[in-house]
Amino acid sequence: MAAILRFRKLCFLEPVKCSTVSVQSFEKPKNDEKQSFEQHQKPESLVSAIERVLEKPKSKKIKKQPKEWRCVDSCCWLIGYLCTSWWLLLFLCNFLPANLPGLRVPEAPGVRLKRDGLTALHPVVLVPGIVTGGLELWEGRPCSEGLFRKRLWGGSFTEIFKRPLCWLEHLSLDNETGLDPPGIRVRAVPGLVAADYFAPGYFVWAVLIENLAKIGYEQKNMYMAAYDWRLSFQNTEIRDQSLSRLKSKIELMYVSNGYKKVVVVPHSMGVIYFLHFLKWVEAPPPVGGGGGQGWCAKHIKAIMNIGPAFLGVPKAVANILSAEGRDVAFIRSMAPGLLDSETFGFQTLQHIMRVSRTWDSVISLVPRGGETIWGDLNRSPEVENICYTSKARYLQSSSKEYNGNDTDAKRSFHVKELPRYGRIISFGKEKLELPSSQLSIIDSKELMRGSASRNSNMSCGEVSSEYDEMSRNNIKKVAESDAYTASTLLDLLRFVAPKMMKRAEAHFSHGIAEDLDDPKYTHYKYWSNPLETKLPDAPDMEIFCSYGVGIPTERSYVYKLSSSDRCKSIPLQIDSSAYGSDNGCLKGGVHFVDGDESVPVVSAGFMCAKGWRGKTRFNPSGISTYIREHQHKAPSSLLEGRGTESGAHVDIMGNVAFIEDVLRLAGGATGAELGGDRIYSDIMKMSERINIRL
């Protein structure tokens, strides 16, 4: 009976396949066929018929084709792996016993120094650098509905994914004035929260602020001098009165804290922003702050410069030319369709270039001092640069402090090259090895004549850059000059980004002053260049250059013309196929030197090592200068986070030794009491090779 029920169910589902054994088999047979039916329709034959029916569809069952693996599947798996790894690490950090070996959190410097009797004494002013300060919306276009006083920069960055084009539009400045575009107002976030964290979990100033709080600091004696880092320094005063507010705050803290001088801690681009402030505050109004000579001597005890970009950074040049650096060039070579417009049409780099070229502050980071500081076609201060392997860097990080003479720790782990770092931009790896006499160098006047033939009527749609106004022949002319130094580089930038350079060069200068008493140097565009301005008359003030060393840092680039000549494409790109010898300094089209991953040692340390050391024409009152280098030591495991001995450009803000220096300085210590100079790099030798009149 059970077999019959199964058979009926099968026929109900697939009646066509049951036609060979139809219901006729169960109809009552005719009289002359009854006997034959009874003989043949036995249970065994019925079961066998059912089995044949059941077997038939199995034999015709179609095998499913394996699902084709798509790009979106890879993205989903990658996101899944990252999320799983993140939650696993979060679990380990929160639930593993804290007393396990290697998991003990070291005692905070503030706790230890407070136990030793250190307390808050001098007010502290923190000055953030480029991109680390938060920006919020005060007025915007219709697409920004619901974002009033919400962060557009810093924080969660969720608006990038929700409305990316609207987000980019509101972060851009006016291409003519360098100020707000019509109908848009984006302002710096005020207070300590402006730059304590760049994104959730990624600290900038938070660790230092917390340690300062442990010895007694709070908002009455600690201030974050937030400003709109996109603007030129003088425009922060013209639009927002940022310099005036900083002056008033320092004066208030000086009076309200028992007439104690202020300790200023600027970082990265904030270093040259505050250098601009030192000249502005004593200059007469309406251009200056009207503080008069002696204001700095009265109100400022010391300046602890962190990762100072005094003389610029080469990576700013790569940003202007092609909106890329080492990491972007690597991604571009591995997955060109991800960033370029040919495949997916993301146009990521084009958008970045269009927006960043409206930020005048980027020009403040272009290398200063020309060939005197950065070298010419044949020489550079880093002539004896040592290119470290990962193992060598780790071993050296645990070595003892030295003053540039002890090279035993690194002698076995390096390949010594003589790269020509003075050629900041080269077109073709083979051009790096040629002597200067064999190079083809285009005269700057000829290059600028080509810029006059730009076609401003060319249109590339919404995503356009100044490259779109250049003909292909003009672009090829750029590559006809085999190499560009720090001096000829400015002509190159004027050629490829004329609007940006015309606007920004009214606010910044990149030369070396012949006569600092020349009245022209009273103009504010020279105030942020330490080679074209004097330090204030404040002999009791102290200046520190505190930065990390031991990390490969971008110094020069090998470029090539892009294979695409399509509209809206960037015609120049780093040649990521250019490599030097094994463990050499040239990797992926980028030459590396010693530094903190962003600022080369020569830019961070030269002014404290030589330019301002003793009484010089740049430091007429003889302000004491000190170099405090921090040898980079990477964290030994992921559980250590970003490390407590890091020398990286931002991670140094969590370096225990650096935090100790700041706390002790704020507590009343002098540079001599901190230990004077602490040098690991060859900055003193580099400075000797720079021939500059002091």
Disulfide bonds with the S-S distance in Angstrom:
Cys143-Cys166 2.10
Cys387-Cys585 1.42
Cys460-Cys567 1.55
Cys545-Cys608 2.03
